[in-house]
Each structure stands twice: as structure tokens, then as C-alpha cells.
Amino acid sequence: NETTLVLGSAGTVIASFNDSGSNLVGSDPGGNQFTGWARSTNGGTSFTDRGRLTASSMGDAGDPVLVRSTKTGTVLLATLGFTDDAALPIFRSVDDGVTLLAPVNGSPGFVTGTDSQDKEWLAVDNNAGTAYGNFYMFWRNFSSSGANDGMTFSRSTDDGLTWTTVGRLAAGGQGAWPVVGADHAVYAFWYDSSAAPRKI
């Protein structure tokens, strides 16, 4: 469940999903990995299960989302952190989804035990021009710190290698959805149930 997919090059399709079975195989059953991924090279006619994501101290707890830069071909896969719920691990693939590199934290500056990230979503600027290739991530931080609680945003300007937290856009909310316009403007949508009528 909680599936995501992205188109690669020449008929490649990369998919990811919550996968409790990933936590039950290999030499570390009962570990901290709950995300699976698969790859197709024939336009989705058949897929090969790629098993667990690359292991890290952050772990991975599902809610995956994939995007691909047309500028570099880099694919990003973001998940929730398992061991550290203040982190959002971002795995990079520079070979069209054949392998995933060790993850970086896409939500730097937050505190384990105080901040708890949920339902992240990625967008990439695939429009030629000044911000071409920039990646953006939007999510809900369930934080016991009032200043941090709410819909939160970060970005990468170096092909997903490093991330800067831009900050909170709104208190409360859920269901982050960022998109990038042809003019490089970034639009962030979310569900707000804090007052009637509830709204996007």
C-alpha cells in the first residue's frame, strides 16, 4: 500500500511501496526497514522486486514517494524515518533505478523525540531555466514544539545531495502536495481541518 511510481528512461518504471515483508527477510528480521521497491524495464509489463532499500541508521518506515529529474536523470526516493522519526531519508539513484545510494536526511535541523515527520511528498523543477533540476519536499511535522508543528518545506539545489529546511508554511494540516510551475514557482497544497469549512 501507499504506492508511488516514476518513469525512467527507455521504458523503465520504478515503483515503491510500504512492505512489511522487507522487515522479515535476510539476516536482520525485526529490523527497521518497512519500504520495498521494484523496477520494470518493459514499460510496466513485468517488475523485478528489488528487496530492501539501502540500510541506514535512520531506517525507513514507508510512505514512499519517487521523482525524477529530467536535467540529470537522478531519481529520488523519500520515506519516513523509522529509527529517527525527525528524519526523512532520501535515497538517490543515478543509474535509472538499478541501485540506491545511501540516504541523506531531507529534513535537517529537527529534534528526535520532539519532531515527528509524516506524509512527505517530493517535486522537481523539470522546466529549463534558473531553477531547473531543483528538488522540493513538503510534509507534516507533528511536533511538540509549537513553533515547528505544521506543514513544513525543504529544498535541494544540488541534485538531492544536500537539503535545506526552508521552514513551516502553516500550522496544522496534512496531505502535502507540492508542484512546480513552468515559471519555476513552487505551489504547495494541503488539507486544512482546523476550522469549518474544511478546505484545501
C-alpha positions, -999 to +999 in steps of 0.1 A: +000+000+000+009+037-002+024+032-036+044+056-058+060+052-092+081+073-116+090+068-153+127+064-160+143+063-195+135+039-223+105+021-208+119+019-173+093+022-145+104+024-108+079+017-080+080+018-043+055+008-016+051+000+021+064-035+026+064-052+060+078-083+042+111-064+038+115-065+075+111-103+077+138-114+052+176-116+053+199-116+082+181-089+102+144-099+108+127-075+131+149-046+120+140-010+110+131-013+073+095-012+060+098+000+024+101-020-007+108-011-043+106-027-078+118-020-113+104-026-147+124-023-180+095-031-203+071-003-196+054-020-166+046-053-182+066-071-155+085-059-124+116-072-105+114-069-068+145-050-056+141-060-019+150-037+009+162-001+005+199+007+013+203+002+051+210+033+072+208+044+109+176+063+101+158+032+089+128+035+065+092+034+076+072+036+044+051+065+030+075+064-001+075+089-029+095+090-061+105+118-085+130+120-114+150+150-127+149+153-165+181+175-162+203+148-147+182+116-148+186+113-110+158+095-092+149+104-056+130+081-032+119+096+001+105+077+030+097+083+067+125+076+091+120+045+113+147+048+140+146+086+138+111+100+132+125+135+130+144+125+098+131+120+062+156+097+044+161+105+008+177+078-014+193+087-047+196+066-078+220+078-106+216+047-127+179+048-136+168+029-105+192-001-107+207+008-073+200+032-045+228+052-028+230+056+010+203+081+021+207+117+032+183+135+056+159+157+037+146+174+069+177+186+087+176+206+119+148+188+137+150+170+171+144+133+177+116+129+203+103+164+197+096+164+159+078+136+141+076+138+103+047+124+083+034+120+048+062+137+028+059+145-009+085+154-035+085+177-065+112+186-090+116+215-114+118+199-148+115+233-166+146+247-183+158+279-167+173+292-135+158+266-111+160+236-135+168+205-115+159+218-080+141+193-058+115+203-032+099+183-003+068+192+017+054+173+047+036+175+081+057+178+112+038+166+143+059+185+168+056+191+205+073+224+198+046+248+188+070+268+165+077+237+144+043+219+144+027+220+110+033+219+072+070+221+065+091+226+035+127+219+024+147+221-009+178+208-026+197+228-053+225+202-058+206+172-074+194+159-040+228+156-023+221+181+004+189+197+018+180+229+035+149+233+056+130+264+045+106+263+074+070+259+084+044+272+059+013+267+081+002+253+115-016+220+115-026+204+082-019+171+064-016+156+030+012+176+015+013+181-023+039+203-040+041+211-077+063+233-098+050+257-125+066+264-158+078+297-144+097+278-116+071+289-089+065+262-063+029+256-053+022+238-020-012+223-013-025+206+018-057+197+037-067+221+065-092+208+090-085+234+117-117+253+111-150+250+093-154+247+065-126+223+060-106+231+029-076+225+006 
